[in-house]
């Protein structure tokens, strides 16, 4: 099954709230990133997807049932500064603005600590933390120049406790994302830029299914106050709120979306 197969959207979406806005979503071709691409485009934003497995624009538009004119899709490794530079530059040349950045790209190998090699450790931190850093650094000049910006970084419940599925490197990375988020929020709030993090719990994504045994997601969620696995679109709706004008007074936040996992 491809990352886009089985994509499910909410029954109702507010239209036009982000019309005219220009967004970049890393990891936007799968799971929560794909759902976020859908949520932003359906609200009128032009969205560039940056993903190692980026599909063509027509395929993406068909999957999400949104106008192809609102979508851009570029195959990029978020740890490669040169690739990112070219992608950001092409969007800015075309649209002359960048309003929204969602850093959803991430990897979460379940490797036990004693089996983590230095190369794997570095790769997990590179994708989850260094990629977020690189994208924020590229996005902020345009946002500051426009006097308005929204950055949403993907952390996890692992950023507040430890990972359910990923290894120690993933837990470490997601804690790091929260530190970066808070620092940028304080530094760039005066420029009209808000920077927040979302902290999803167990969400039904291809990545989660790939690292957990069959049925493990559902068994783990049975004890939650909301006793089910979360849906990618639910996280995307939270992101869509955080990048809207309605969330203008929220910055430096790490917003939980986990069915109550952390209170038990």
C-alpha positions as CSV (number, residue, x, y, z in Angstrom):
1,X,0.0,0.0,0.0
2,X,1.4,3.4,-0.9
3,X,1.5,6.2,1.7
4,X,-1.5,8.0,0.0
5,X,-3.7,5.0,-0.2
6,X,-6.5,4.9,2.3
7,X,-6.3,8.6,2.9
8,X,-9.2,9.8,4.9
9,X,-10.4,13.4,5.3
10,X,-12.8,15.0,7.8
11,X,-16.4,15.4,6.8
12,X,-16.3,19.2,6.8
13,X,-13.6,21.7,6.1
14,X,-13.8,25.5,6.4
15,X,-13.1,27.0,2.9
16,X,-11.1,30.0,2.1
17,X,-9.6,30.8,5.5
18,X,-6.0,30.6,4.1
19,X,-6.7,31.9,0.7
20,X,-3.7,33.7,-0.7
21,X,-1.3,32.1,1.8
22,X,1.7,30.2,0.7
23,X,2.9,27.2,2.6
24,X,5.6,24.5,2.7
25,X,4.9,21.2,4.3
26,X,7.9,18.8,4.8
27,X,7.0,15.1,4.9
28,X,3.8,16.3,3.2
29,X,3.3,13.2,1.0
30,X,2.4,10.7,3.8
31,X,0.6,10.3,7.1
32,X,0.0,13.5,9.1
33,X,2.0,15.5,6.6
34,X,-0.3,14.5,3.8
35,X,-3.4,15.3,5.9
36,X,-1.9,18.7,6.7
37,X,-1.3,19.3,3.0
38,X,-5.0,18.5,2.4
39,X,-6.2,20.7,5.2
40,X,-4.2,23.8,4.1
41,X,-5.0,23.4,0.4
42,X,-8.7,22.9,1.1
43,X,-8.6,26.2,3.0
44,X,-7.2,28.0,0.0
45,X,-3.4,28.0,0.6
46,X,-0.9,27.2,-2.1
47,X,1.1,24.3,-0.6
48,X,4.6,23.0,-1.7
49,X,5.2,19.4,-0.5
50,X,8.8,18.6,0.3
51,X,9.2,14.8,0.7
52,X,11.7,12.1,-0.3
53,X,8.8,10.3,-1.9
54,X,7.0,13.4,-3.3
55,X,4.3,12.3,-5.9
56,X,3.6,14.3,-9.0
57,X,1.3,17.3,-8.7
58,X,-1.5,15.7,-10.6
59,X,-1.3,12.5,-8.5
60,X,-1.3,14.6,-5.3
61,X,-4.2,16.7,-6.5
62,X,-6.2,13.5,-7.4
63,X,-5.5,11.9,-4.0
64,X,-6.5,15.0,-2.0
65,X,-9.3,16.2,-4.3
66,X,-8.0,19.7,-4.5
67,X,-7.0,21.9,-7.4
68,X,-3.6,21.1,-8.8
69,X,-3.0,24.8,-9.1
70,X,-2.7,24.9,-5.3
71,X,-0.1,22.2,-5.1
72,X,3.7,22.0,-5.7
73,X,5.6,18.8,-5.1
74,X,9.4,18.4,-4.9
75,X,11.5,15.4,-4.0
76,X,13.8,16.6,-1.3
77,X,15.9,15.2,1.6
78,X,15.3,17.6,4.4
79,X,18.8,17.0,5.7
80,X,20.3,18.4,2.4
81,X,20.7,22.1,2.7
82,X,21.4,22.6,-1.0
83,X,18.2,20.8,-2.0
84,X,16.2,22.7,0.4
85,X,17.7,26.0,-0.7
86,X,16.7,25.3,-4.3
87,X,13.1,24.3,-3.3
88,X,12.5,27.4,-1.1
89,X,14.1,29.7,-3.7
90,X,11.9,28.3,-6.5
91,X,8.7,28.9,-4.5
92,X,9.8,32.4,-3.5
93,X,10.6,33.2,-7.1
94,X,7.2,32.1,-8.2
95,X,5.0,33.5,-5.4
96,X,7.3,36.1,-3.8
97,X,6.1,35.1,-0.3
98,X,6.1,32.4,2.2
99,X,3.6,32.5,5.0
100,X,3.4,29.0,6.5
101,X,6.0,26.3,7.3
102,X,5.0,23.0,8.7
103,X,7.9,20.7,9.6
104,X,6.2,17.3,9.6
105,X,9.1,15.2,8.1
106,X,10.3,12.6,10.6
107,X,11.6,9.1,11.1
108,X,11.2,6.8,14.1
109,X,13.2,3.6,14.0
110,X,12.3,1.3,16.9
111,X,15.9,0.2,17.4
112,X,16.8,-0.8,21.0
113,X,19.4,1.6,22.5
114,X,22.2,-0.9,22.7
115,X,21.8,-1.6,19.0
116,X,21.7,2.0,17.7
117,X,24.8,2.8,15.6
118,X,26.3,6.2,15.5
119,X,25.2,6.5,11.8
120,X,21.6,5.7,12.7
121,X,21.7,8.1,15.7
122,X,22.9,10.9,13.5
123,X,20.4,10.2,10.7
124,X,17.4,10.3,13.1
125,X,18.5,13.6,14.6
126,X,19.4,14.9,11.2
127,X,15.9,14.3,9.8
128,X,13.9,15.3,12.9
129,X,16.0,18.2,14.3
130,X,18.5,19.4,11.7
131,X,15.9,19.3,8.9
132,X,13.6,21.4,11.0
133,X,16.4,23.9,11.8
134,X,17.3,24.2,8.1
135,X,13.7,24.8,7.0
136,X,13.1,27.4,9.7
137,X,16.3,29.2,8.8
138,X,15.2,29.4,5.2
139,X,11.6,30.4,5.9
140,X,12.1,33.1,8.5
141,X,13.6,35.9,6.3
142,X,10.5,35.8,4.0
143,X,8.1,35.7,7.0
144,X,9.9,38.6,8.8
145,X,9.9,40.6,5.5
146,X,6.2,40.1,5.2
147,X,5.5,40.9,8.9
148,X,3.5,37.7,9.2
149,X,4.4,34.0,9.6
150,X,3.3,30.7,11.1
151,X,5.7,27.8,11.8
152,X,4.4,24.5,13.2
153,X,7.0,21.9,14.1
154,X,6.1,18.3,14.7
155,X,7.2,17.0,18.0
156,X,5.5,14.1,19.7
157,X,4.4,12.7,23.1
158,X,8.0,11.5,22.9
159,X,9.0,15.1,23.3
160,X,7.4,15.2,26.7
161,X,8.0,11.7,28.0
162,X,9.5,8.8,26.0
163,X,8.5,7.2,22.7
164,X,6.0,4.5,22.5
165,X,7.4,3.0,19.3
166,X,10.6,4.9,18.3
167,X,14.0,4.5,19.9
168,X,16.1,6.7,22.2
169,X,17.3,8.8,19.3
170,X,13.7,9.6,18.3
171,X,12.9,10.6,21.9
172,X,16.0,12.8,22.0
173,X,15.1,14.4,18.7
174,X,11.6,15.3,19.7
175,X,12.7,16.9,22.9
176,X,15.1,18.9,20.8
177,X,12.3,20.1,18.5
178,X,10.5,21.5,21.5
179,X,13.6,23.5,22.6
180,X,14.0,24.9,19.1
181,X,10.3,25.8,18.9
182,X,10.4,27.8,22.2
183,X,13.6,29.6,21.2
184,X,12.3,30.7,17.8
185,X,9.0,31.7,19.3
186,X,10.7,34.1,21.7
187,X,13.1,35.5,19.1
188,X,10.6,36.1,16.3
189,X,7.3,37.0,18.0
190,X,8.0,40.7,17.6
191,X,8.3,40.2,13.8
192,X,4.7,38.8,13.6
193,X,5.9,35.2,13.4
194,X,4.4,32.6,15.7
195,X,6.2,29.3,16.2
196,X,4.4,26.3,17.8
197,X,4.7,22.6,18.1
198,X,2.2,19.8,17.9
199,X,2.7,16.7,20.0
200,X,0.8,13.8,18.5
201,X,0.3,10.5,20.4
202,X,-0.6,7.3,18.7
203,X,-1.8,8.2,15.2
204,X,-2.8,5.8,12.5
205,X,-0.1,6.5,10.0
206,X,2.0,4.3,7.7
207,X,5.1,5.1,9.8
208,X,3.4,4.0,13.0
209,X,2.1,0.8,11.4
210,X,5.6,0.0,10.0
211,X,7.3,0.1,13.4
212,X,4.6,-1.6,15.6
213,X,3.3,-5.2,15.4
214,X,-0.1,-5.8,14.0
215,X,-2.8,-4.7,16.5
216,X,-0.3,-2.9,18.8
217,X,-1.7,0.5,18.1
218,X,-5.2,-0.5,19.0
219,X,-4.2,-2.4,22.1
220,X,-2.2,0.5,23.4
221,X,-5.0,2.9,22.8
222,X,-7.6,0.8,24.7
223,X,-6.5,2.4,28.0
224,X,-6.6,6.0,26.9
225,X,-9.4,8.3,28.1
226,X,-10.4,8.5,24.5
227,X,-9.9,4.8,23.8
228,X,-9.0,4.7,20.1
229,X,-6.1,5.5,17.8
230,X,-6.0,9.1,16.4
231,X,-6.5,9.9,12.8
232,X,-4.0,12.0,10.7
233,X,-6.8,14.5,9.8
234,X,-7.4,15.3,13.4
235,X,-3.7,16.4,13.8
236,X,-4.0,18.3,10.5
237,X,-7.0,20.2,11.8
238,X,-5.0,21.3,14.8
239,X,-2.2,22.5,12.5
240,X,-4.7,24.4,10.3
241,X,-5.9,26.2,13.4
242,X,-2.4,27.1,14.6
243,X,-1.5,28.6,11.2
244,X,-4.6,30.7,11.0
245,X,-5.3,34.2,12.2
246,X,-7.5,32.7,14.9
247,X,-4.3,31.5,16.7
248,X,-2.4,34.8,16.5
249,X,-1.9,34.9,20.3
250,X,-0.5,31.4,20.6
251,X,3.3,31.0,20.3
252,X,5.9,28.8,22.0
253,X,3.2,26.2,22.7
254,X,3.6,22.4,22.6
255,X,0.0,21.3,22.0
256,X,-0.9,17.7,22.9
257,X,-3.2,15.6,20.7
258,X,-3.1,12.1,22.1
259,X,-6.5,11.0,23.4
260,X,-5.4,11.8,27.0
261,X,-2.4,9.4,26.9
262,X,-0.3,11.7,29.1
263,X,-2.8,12.0,31.9
264,X,-2.9,8.3,32.7
